[in-house]
């Protein structure tokens, strides 16, 4: 990599860190609520009583332990009385961790396409408002994104080099991702699908190396669950039905009577609602389960109050950036995946990750993990267009000169 690219990347990281720290240190914070509050309470309870329980005082497995354990580690160093200074440390740590995702997006772009594509995709990640604002939240997004882009990078290496080390590291990173956000688990199959499509041969031995390293990361969680509950709990238990059921309310018309649904049978209730809806209003439900949910994911950005902290012209520019990432990124992945295996990996990865989230309630927050694919696709579209225009201009000039 040449010196100019290194300088450009370092400058990007400087801008990214400034944007995040500037917002985090100047924002006004209201008392924690919802997931931010529950994660914090879980971490403090773990430190004080040694009990891992989310939204409860008795042990449970409602959420995987990645983020609560990370919070507990930080609180064990900073203390948590008073709480706000400790939360500010968490936010500052988020600002630093976020830089890892930017570097990894650059590395993915450089490996798949070229250094300019990597720099441009990293620039999108540096300024994208959801990625800036999320550093101020006591949520899983920031550490998950860095681990997830690391997983994508290692899977790209698997497709290109197929070395045992890459499979092992990919398994480790998949385990870390799952401990923060379990919805990343189906990404495990993507590189092996691509390898199979190339050689029409199942890569059993490398997959076993990846599975073994994944199991090592997950093993403490599995042992804790076996000892505490006397059963094998692979990821989590007791919470998945809620977002699934929430996704069975077409266009958010308030048709779910939550008070009359058994909390232990929410998944089954969601399945029944879909079956009934497809029988009674098939067009409405088919539209909702496809185009409707897709539109709900992409139409807005998950940014909270961040736009009110920046100039209006800049906020408008970021809105346009979001539109371009969604449309150009999707178009590029569709167009170029037909001719390039590496781009095909990004397209399949996005399709798998989107497909998972299409099962649940569609909210713009879930776009967070899909954006690296779209940023890389958009960056590639721009650099390819630039190369075509440049080639056309050079050809025209040469023809004028009779060369």
C-alpha positions as CSV (number, residue, x, y, z in Angstrom):
1,X,0.0,0.0,0.0
2,X,1.5,3.4,-1.0
3,X,2.2,6.2,1.4
4,X,-0.7,8.4,0.1
5,X,-3.2,5.7,1.0
6,X,-1.8,5.3,4.5
7,X,-2.0,9.1,5.0
8,X,-5.6,9.2,3.7
9,X,-6.6,6.3,6.0
10,X,-5.0,8.0,9.1
11,X,-6.7,11.3,8.3
12,X,-10.0,9.4,8.0
13,X,-9.5,7.8,11.3
14,X,-8.8,11.2,12.8
15,X,-12.0,12.7,11.4
16,X,-14.0,9.7,12.6
17,X,-12.6,9.9,16.1
18,X,-13.2,13.7,16.2
19,X,-16.8,13.4,15.1
20,X,-17.6,10.7,17.7
21,X,-15.8,12.3,20.6
22,X,-17.2,15.7,19.7
23,X,-20.8,14.4,19.9
24,X,-20.2,12.1,22.9
25,X,-18.6,14.8,25.0
26,X,-21.1,17.5,24.2
27,X,-24.4,15.6,24.0
28,X,-27.1,16.0,26.7
29,X,-28.0,12.6,28.2
30,X,-31.4,11.7,29.6
31,X,-31.7,8.9,32.2
32,X,-31.1,5.5,30.8
33,X,-34.2,3.5,29.6
34,X,-35.1,0.3,27.8
35,X,-32.1,-1.8,26.6
36,X,-29.5,0.7,27.8
37,X,-30.9,0.6,31.3
38,X,-31.3,-3.2,31.3
39,X,-27.8,-3.9,30.1
40,X,-26.4,-1.6,32.7
41,X,-28.5,-3.2,35.5
42,X,-27.4,-6.6,34.3
43,X,-23.7,-5.7,34.5
44,X,-24.0,-4.1,38.0
45,X,-26.0,-7.1,39.3
46,X,-23.3,-9.4,38.0
47,X,-20.7,-7.4,39.8
48,X,-22.6,-7.1,43.1
49,X,-24.3,-10.5,43.4
50,X,-22.6,-12.7,40.8
51,X,-26.0,-13.3,39.1
52,X,-26.3,-13.0,35.3
53,X,-29.9,-12.1,34.7
54,X,-31.5,-9.7,32.1
55,X,-34.6,-7.9,33.3
56,X,-34.7,-10.1,36.3
57,X,-33.0,-11.0,39.6
58,X,-32.9,-14.8,38.9
59,X,-30.5,-16.3,36.3
60,X,-31.7,-16.4,32.7
61,X,-30.5,-16.6,29.2
62,X,-32.6,-13.9,27.6
63,X,-29.5,-12.2,26.0
64,X,-26.1,-13.5,25.2
65,X,-23.4,-12.1,27.6
66,X,-21.0,-10.2,25.3
67,X,-22.1,-6.7,26.1
68,X,-23.1,-7.1,29.7
69,X,-19.7,-8.7,30.4
70,X,-17.9,-5.9,28.6
71,X,-19.8,-3.3,30.7
72,X,-19.1,-5.3,33.9
73,X,-15.3,-5.2,33.0
74,X,-15.4,-1.5,32.5
75,X,-17.4,-0.8,35.7
76,X,-15.0,-3.0,37.7
77,X,-12.2,-0.6,36.7
78,X,-14.1,2.7,36.9
79,X,-16.6,1.9,39.6
80,X,-20.3,2.8,39.0
81,X,-21.2,5.1,41.9
82,X,-22.0,7.7,40.6
83,X,-23.0,6.0,37.3
84,X,-22.7,8.8,34.8
85,X,-18.9,9.1,34.8
86,X,-18.7,5.3,34.2
87,X,-21.1,5.5,31.3
88,X,-19.0,8.3,29.8
89,X,-16.0,6.0,29.9
90,X,-18.1,3.4,28.1
91,X,-19.0,6.0,25.4
92,X,-15.4,7.0,25.0
93,X,-14.3,3.4,24.7
94,X,-17.0,3.0,22.0
95,X,-15.4,5.9,20.1
96,X,-12.1,4.1,20.0
97,X,-13.5,0.6,19.2
98,X,-15.5,2.2,16.3
99,X,-12.2,2.9,14.5
100,X,-11.6,-0.8,14.2
101,X,-14.6,-1.2,12.0
102,X,-13.5,1.6,9.7
103,X,-10.0,0.1,9.3
104,X,-11.6,-3.3,8.6
105,X,-14.0,-1.9,6.0
106,X,-10.9,-0.4,4.3
107,X,-9.1,-3.7,4.4
108,X,-12.1,-5.6,3.0
109,X,-12.5,-3.0,0.1
110,X,-8.8,-3.2,-0.7
111,X,-8.7,-7.0,-0.7
112,X,-11.9,-7.4,-2.8
113,X,-11.5,-4.5,-5.2
114,X,-8.7,-1.9,-4.8
115,X,-7.3,0.5,-2.2
116,X,-9.3,3.5,-3.5
117,X,-12.6,1.5,-3.0
118,X,-11.4,0.7,0.5
119,X,-10.7,4.3,1.3
120,X,-14.0,5.5,0.0
121,X,-16.0,2.9,1.8
122,X,-14.1,3.7,5.0
123,X,-14.9,7.4,4.5
124,X,-18.6,6.5,4.4
125,X,-18.3,4.6,7.6
126,X,-16.4,7.5,9.2
127,X,-19.2,10.0,8.7
128,X,-22.4,7.9,8.5
129,X,-24.7,9.3,11.2
130,X,-25.8,6.0,12.7
131,X,-22.2,5.0,13.2
132,X,-21.4,8.4,14.9
133,X,-24.4,8.5,17.1
134,X,-24.2,4.9,18.2
135,X,-21.0,5.6,20.1
136,X,-23.0,7.6,22.6
137,X,-25.3,4.6,23.4
138,X,-24.8,1.9,26.0
139,X,-25.8,-0.8,23.4
140,X,-24.2,-3.6,21.5
141,X,-23.9,-1.9,18.1
142,X,-20.3,-0.5,18.2
143,X,-18.4,-3.5,19.5
144,X,-20.6,-5.8,17.4
145,X,-19.8,-3.9,14.2
146,X,-16.1,-4.1,14.7
147,X,-16.2,-7.8,15.4
148,X,-18.6,-8.3,12.4
149,X,-16.4,-6.5,10.0
150,X,-13.5,-8.5,11.3
151,X,-15.6,-11.6,10.5
152,X,-16.4,-10.4,7.0
153,X,-12.7,-9.7,6.4
154,X,-11.7,-13.2,7.5
155,X,-14.4,-14.7,5.3
156,X,-13.1,-12.8,2.3
157,X,-9.7,-14.3,3.1
158,X,-11.3,-17.8,3.3
159,X,-12.8,-17.3,-0.2
160,X,-9.5,-16.0,-1.7
161,X,-6.8,-18.0,0.2
162,X,-8.7,-20.8,2.0
163,X,-6.0,-21.2,4.7
164,X,-6.6,-23.1,7.9
165,X,-5.7,-20.0,10.0
166,X,-8.4,-18.0,8.3
167,X,-11.1,-20.6,9.1
168,X,-10.0,-20.6,12.8
169,X,-10.0,-16.9,13.1
170,X,-13.3,-16.6,11.4
171,X,-14.8,-19.1,13.9
172,X,-13.4,-17.1,16.8
173,X,-14.9,-13.8,15.4
174,X,-18.2,-15.5,14.7
175,X,-18.3,-16.6,18.3
176,X,-17.6,-13.0,19.5
177,X,-20.3,-11.7,17.2
178,X,-22.9,-14.2,18.5
179,X,-22.1,-13.3,22.1
180,X,-23.0,-9.7,21.2
181,X,-25.7,-10.2,18.6
182,X,-26.9,-13.8,17.8
183,X,-28.5,-12.8,14.5
184,X,-25.1,-12.9,12.9
185,X,-24.9,-16.7,13.3
186,X,-26.2,-17.6,9.8
187,X,-23.3,-15.7,8.2
188,X,-21.2,-18.7,9.1
189,X,-22.4,-20.6,6.0
190,X,-21.7,-17.8,3.4
191,X,-18.0,-18.4,2.6
192,X,-18.7,-22.2,2.3
193,X,-21.5,-21.5,-0.1
194,X,-19.2,-19.5,-2.2
195,X,-16.4,-22.1,-2.1
196,X,-18.9,-24.8,-3.0
197,X,-20.2,-22.8,-5.9
198,X,-16.6,-22.5,-7.2
199,X,-15.5,-26.2,-6.8
200,X,-18.8,-28.0,-6.3
201,X,-17.2,-29.6,-3.3
202,X,-18.1,-29.3,0.4
203,X,-15.2,-28.0,2.5
204,X,-15.7,-30.2,5.5
205,X,-12.3,-30.1,7.2
206,X,-11.9,-26.3,7.1
207,X,-15.5,-25.9,8.3
208,X,-14.7,-28.2,11.2
209,X,-11.7,-26.0,12.2
210,X,-14.0,-23.0,12.1
211,X,-16.7,-24.8,14.1
212,X,-14.2,-25.9,16.7
213,X,-12.8,-22.4,17.3
214,X,-16.4,-21.1,17.5
215,X,-17.2,-23.7,20.1
216,X,-14.2,-22.7,22.2
217,X,-15.4,-19.1,22.3
218,X,-19.0,-20.2,23.2
219,X,-17.9,-22.9,25.7
220,X,-18.0,-20.8,28.9
221,X,-21.6,-19.7,28.0
222,X,-22.7,-23.2,27.3
223,X,-21.1,-24.5,30.5
224,X,-22.8,-21.8,32.6
225,X,-26.1,-22.6,31.1
226,X,-25.7,-26.4,31.6
227,X,-24.7,-25.9,35.2
228,X,-27.4,-23.3,36.0
229,X,-30.3,-24.7,34.0
230,X,-29.3,-28.4,33.5
231,X,-29.9,-28.2,29.8
232,X,-27.9,-27.2,26.7
233,X,-28.8,-23.7,25.6
234,X,-27.0,-22.9,22.4
235,X,-27.5,-19.1,22.3
236,X,-30.4,-17.7,24.3
237,X,-33.8,-18.7,25.4
238,X,-37.1,-16.9,26.0
239,X,-36.9,-13.6,24.0
240,X,-36.9,-14.3,20.3
241,X,-40.7,-14.5,19.9
242,X,-41.3,-10.9,20.7
243,X,-39.7,-9.3,17.7
244,X,-41.0,-12.0,15.4
245,X,-44.6,-11.4,16.6
246,X,-44.0,-7.7,16.3
247,X,-43.2,-8.2,12.6
248,X,-46.7,-9.6,12.0
249,X,-48.4,-6.2,12.2
250,X,-48.6,-5.0,8.6
251,X,-47.6,-1.4,8.3
252,X,-47.8,-1.0,12.1
253,X,-51.6,-0.6,12.2
254,X,-51.7,-1.8,15.9
255,X,-53.5,-5.1,15.1
256,X,-51.7,-7.2,17.8
257,X,-53.4,-7.5,21.1
258,X,-50.4,-8.0,23.3
259,X,-52.4,-8.3,26.5
260,X,-54.1,-11.5,25.3
261,X,-51.1,-13.3,24.0
262,X,-49.3,-15.8,26.2
263,X,-45.7,-14.6,26.6
264,X,-44.4,-18.1,26.2
265,X,-46.3,-18.7,23.0
266,X,-45.5,-15.4,21.1
267,X,-43.6,-17.2,18.3
268,X,-46.5,-19.6,17.7
269,X,-49.0,-16.6,17.8
270,X,-46.9,-14.9,15.1
271,X,-47.0,-17.9,12.9
272,X,-50.7,-18.2,13.2
273,X,-51.1,-14.5,12.4
274,X,-49.1,-14.9,9.2
275,X,-51.1,-18.0,8.2
276,X,-54.4,-16.2,8.8
277,X,-53.3,-13.1,7.1
278,X,-52.3,-14.9,3.9
279,X,-55.7,-16.6,3.8
280,X,-57.8,-13.5,4.5
281,X,-55.8,-10.6,3.0
282,X,-53.1,-12.3,0.8
283,X,-52.1,-9.2,-1.2
284,X,-51.6,-7.0,1.9
285,X,-49.6,-9.6,3.7
286,X,-47.4,-10.6,0.7
287,X,-46.7,-6.9,0.1
288,X,-45.9,-6.4,3.8
289,X,-43.6,-9.4,4.1
290,X,-41.6,-8.4,1.1
291,X,-41.7,-4.8,-0.2
292,X,-43.2,-3.3,3.0
293,X,-40.6,-4.6,5.4
294,X,-37.8,-3.8,3.0
295,X,-39.0,-0.2,2.7
296,X,-39.3,0.1,6.5
297,X,-35.6,-0.9,6.9
298,X,-34.3,1.5,4.3
299,X,-36.5,4.6,4.4
300,X,-35.0,6.3,7.5
301,X,-31.8,6.4,9.4
302,X,-31.3,5.3,13.0
303,X,-29.8,8.6,14.3
304,X,-31.7,9.7,17.4
305,X,-31.1,13.4,18.1
306,X,-27.8,13.5,16.2
307,X,-29.1,15.6,13.3
308,X,-30.0,18.4,15.7
309,X,-26.4,18.7,16.8
310,X,-25.0,19.4,13.3
311,X,-25.6,22.2,10.7
312,X,-28.8,21.7,8.6
313,X,-26.9,21.5,5.4
314,X,-24.7,18.8,6.7
315,X,-27.7,16.8,8.0
316,X,-29.3,17.1,4.5
317,X,-26.0,15.9,2.9
318,X,-26.0,12.8,5.2
319,X,-29.6,12.0,4.2
320,X,-28.6,12.0,0.6
321,X,-25.6,9.8,1.5
322,X,-28.0,7.3,3.0
323,X,-30.1,7.3,-0.1
324,X,-27.1,6.7,-2.3
325,X,-25.7,4.0,-0.1
326,X,-29.0,2.1,-0.2
327,X,-29.7,2.4,-4.0
328,X,-26.2,2.5,-5.5
329,X,-24.9,-0.1,-3.1
330,X,-27.7,-2.5,-3.8
331,X,-27.5,-2.0,-7.6
332,X,-23.7,-2.5,-7.6
333,X,-23.9,-5.7,-5.7
334,X,-26.5,-7.0,-8.0
335,X,-24.7,-6.0,-11.2
336,X,-21.1,-6.9,-10.4
337,X,-21.8,-10.2,-8.4
338,X,-22.6,-11.9,-11.7
339,X,-19.0,-11.5,-12.9
340,X,-16.9,-11.4,-9.7
341,X,-16.9,-14.1,-7.0
342,X,-15.6,-11.6,-4.4
343,X,-18.5,-9.2,-5.0
344,X,-20.8,-12.2,-5.0
345,X,-19.7,-12.9,-1.4
346,X,-20.9,-9.4,-0.4
347,X,-24.2,-9.8,-2.2
348,X,-24.9,-13.2,-0.6
349,X,-23.8,-11.8,2.8
350,X,-26.2,-8.9,2.5
351,X,-29.0,-11.2,1.3
352,X,-28.5,-13.6,4.2
353,X,-28.3,-10.8,6.8
354,X,-31.3,-9.0,5.4
355,X,-33.2,-12.3,5.1
356,X,-32.7,-12.9,8.9
357,X,-34.1,-9.5,9.8
358,X,-37.0,-9.8,7.4
359,X,-38.4,-12.4,9.8
360,X,-38.7,-9.8,12.5
361,X,-40.1,-6.4,13.1
362,X,-38.6,-4.0,10.6
363,X,-36.9,-1.1,12.2
364,X,-34.1,1.1,10.9
365,X,-31.8,0.1,13.7
366,X,-31.4,-3.3,12.1
367,X,-29.9,-1.8,9.0
368,X,-26.7,-1.1,11.1
369,X,-25.0,-4.4,10.3
370,X,-26.0,-4.4,6.6
371,X,-24.4,-1.0,5.9
372,X,-20.8,-2.3,5.4
373,X,-22.0,-4.3,2.4
374,X,-23.8,-1.3,0.9
375,X,-20.9,1.0,1.6
376,X,-18.5,-1.3,-0.2
377,X,-20.9,-1.7,-3.1
378,X,-21.4,2.0,-3.4
379,X,-17.7,2.7,-3.2
380,X,-17.0,0.1,-5.9
381,X,-19.7,1.5,-8.2
382,X,-18.2,5.0,-7.9
383,X,-14.6,3.8,-8.5
384,X,-15.7,1.7,-11.5
385,X,-17.7,4.6,-13.0
386,X,-14.7,6.9,-12.5
387,X,-12.4,4.4,-14.3
388,X,-14.8,4.1,-17.2
389,X,-15.2,7.9,-17.6
390,X,-11.4,8.3,-17.3
391,X,-10.8,5.6,-19.9
392,X,-13.4,7.2,-22.2
393,X,-11.8,10.6,-21.9
394,X,-8.3,9.3,-22.6
395,X,-9.6,7.3,-25.6
396,X,-11.3,10.4,-27.0
397,X,-8.1,12.5,-26.6
398,X,-6.0,9.8,-28.2
399,X,-8.4,9.7,-31.2
400,X,-8.3,13.4,-31.6
401,X,-4.5,13.2,-31.8
402,X,-4.8,10.4,-34.3
403,X,-3.0,7.9,-32.0
